[in-house]
Amino acid sequence: MPPSTNVPSIRMKSHDLPNNRFLQEAFRVVKIDEEALISSRKERVWSIDFFNKKFANLDLTGYESFSQPAANLYRVEKHPHNSQRLTLYFFEAAHPYDLQFTSTERRQRFFELAMLLRRNSVMWCPSLIPTNETDANVAVVGTSIERPNGKVLRVKGEVSFSVARMPYEVIDLWYGCMSLMNKPLPRSATVLSSFMPKAVHEVYIVGLTDVPSSYMGTTEISDYFVNFLGPSLFFVLTSTASAPAVTKKDVNNVFVVICRRSFIVRMSHLEATDINSVRKEGTTASDVSAVGCSLRINEATIGCVLINSANKGGAVDASARAAAVRGIMSNFPFGDTSIDIGVRFDYFIVSGAMGFGGDFSSEDMLLKQIKAGNVMSDMVEESAPSTITSRHNPMRIFYSVRPRSCRMDPRSYSSTRALECGNVTANFDVFCQRAFLSTFGAKTLATKIIFGNFLLGGQRIPHVNNPELQITADWLDAAPVSFKLKASDESTYFATGKEIPVLNPVVHSSDFLRLQHLDFTLYGVLPTAKDKKKIIIASGSLSLKNVASLGAIVEFTVPLYYRGCNVGTLQSDILHVFSESQTADLECAGVVGSERNTHVVACVETQTINPQGNWVPTSAGADLACDWSAVDDLSRPTRKEDFKLPDEHTWKWLTAWRHDYTKADAEGWGYGLVAQNAVEVKRKKEHKYRRRRWLRVMQGPGPMEVHRYLQEQNDRAVAE
């Protein structure tokens, strides 16, 4: 992407960039094609090359079957249910590429690199920003990069990318809806401009109800709005009216999403659909229908639902209508459907003519139902002007924002009398979190998240069999994570101790984690269910801001929702601590995954071959490598005996010393011409050095003790 000329530029050599190996990196993946008649899943290698600015698809033998220029990448989408999958969209490509990676950590690395190579991308990375600056263009000049096996690869070329200190980009979002009352779209541009400001905002979301059937199945509606805004400046991202599955008979509601052309690369995960009428006792078959859409702007998720009520006056059963609205809202299949619609999005907007009666009066039945927790719990409405309040069965806009980590500032809430039909508009400044760049950012210690006892309950939570709690976030290793609960009474469930798994983030920066959230979903089988299938009982979301403080136990309570209504609470405490990052080393040392509070210590043994053909210890003077040394510095003497337990009374050794057998011969040796590159598994005649890594695992009395020990070790290393 071309760097901006309005921000400072930083030039650095590739060997000075942290984790520079990822400037040229190969990822083992499974390429998924659900529509393929045979071999829908193929093992492949996808490589990223920053200096050649391309993505390449290779088979397992290394043969490159095709490549895509980085300049053609316009969208990168994480899978909503599987933390190891993502999809790439390229201009001029025949189809998207759906890839599953070997781990969540590898998927996260690839996601960051792909986002960095995407045109006009600005990523959040405060550690790369110069002091007193808010943004920077980074130019990396190719010199050398380090490979995982210790080899150094010479590279040429130059690559540039842009980063920002601030985590959010403020997006100007306009949202409006109107009822066409089965009449044509307004012909007057002046009338339309009183409803929809022309070319002022960055993203437009337009909702229409009571649309004439002649518009359905065509692009007439989307063409109408984009031609008004200016097709050279704006682009239609999606329109439910022109969706292939639309039938004129069943659909009369439409959503159109339009953005500035320069904003296309910021948009992803676009979904939109119409839901047919819902029938509930106390309502007629055509009383309530809806259309919905969802999207991501940068990393922020936005969900929108437009309700169309057919009520034209008379007695209204408010409870029945609330049930109909709850039901229709929960039917939208957007985003991660394992999470209730009430907490699924960072920003959630529900609008339309609800038909509850008594709007904006002391008998406002919709507000009473919201207050009673029967529909749209915790959603709010701005103070409405007379152009809205004076209408019969007016269109209204309600919204909710994920607490603490998200922010949406309303700028206007209005309606125009120039349109005969019911209408309402709102304008928001939406704080959309940028994608975080951890790969080339400051090095941080690995962390983990530990929960205390869980307690879930509420009068509206039913008794279920086989209760289970799912925790998910796209930055958690192997998410979603699930575990069984126990029932203490008819509507209360709990879990304690080691029944609760430890959560392992794949991004450890505290700057990043404090702005993230964890989603919880209670599953269970209703005793009366015939198919004995687990269903969603309730969901909640925990913002980590002011909660996941390193080294502190913090109690929290989050509300639980079902079909957008508050039904109970989840209580626990959370501890965010430094932890052992080398899980592969633990396995190599013979430690099973159930062991907690562990730490791996390691040192390196190096030998050289003498004139008689015998292997003998090296010396720091002659060989630039001590016979026993630190793992990251062969010239720093470090022997097995140097490692002591922090406290012999409370800590213990879990294992004896064992050599690392991965990428080495049977005795753990790797060979090379020089000690620093002694990594070849098979010895060759010209090899003069060999080295092997020794591992031992200690265990602390608890997570806080391990956290303090790792922090002290890190502080000492930084000071040196």
Beta strands, then each sheet from edge to edge (+ up, - down):
strand 1: 9-13
strand 2: 24-32
strand 3: 41-49
strand 4: 54-58
strand 5: 64-69
strand 6: 73-78
strand 7: 85-90
strand 8: 97-101
strand 9: 122-124
strand 10: 135-141
strand 11: 144-146
strand 12: 152-154
strand 13: 158-164
strand 14: 168-179
strand 15: 203-209
strand 16: 234-239
strand 17: 254-260
strand 18: 267-278
strand 19: 288-297
strand 20: 300-309
strand 21: 347-353
strand 22: 395-401
strand 23: 408-414
strand 24: 423-433
strand 25: 447-451
strand 26: 454-457
strand 27: 465-472
strand 28: 481-484
strand 29: 486-489
strand 30: 492-495
strand 31: 517-525
strand 32: 535-543
strand 33: 553-562
strand 34: 565-578
strand 35: 598-609
strand 36: 615-617
strand 37: 628-630
strand 38: 633-637
strand 39: 652-653
strand 40: 658-659
strand 41: 670-672
strand 42: 689-699
sheet 1: 1+ 10+ 13- 9-
sheet 2: 5+ 4- 3+ 2- 8+ 7- 6+
sheet 3: 11+ 12-
sheet 4: 16+ 17- 15+ 14+ 24- 23+
sheet 5: 18+ 19- 20+ 21+ 22-
sheet 6: 25+ 34- 26+ 30- 29+
sheet 7: 25+ 34- 33+
sheet 8: 28+ 27- 31+ 32-
sheet 9: 36+ 35- 37+ 38-
sheet 10: 36+ 35- 42+ 39-
sheet 11: 36+ 35- 42+ 40-
sheet 12: 36+ 35- 42+ 41-
end
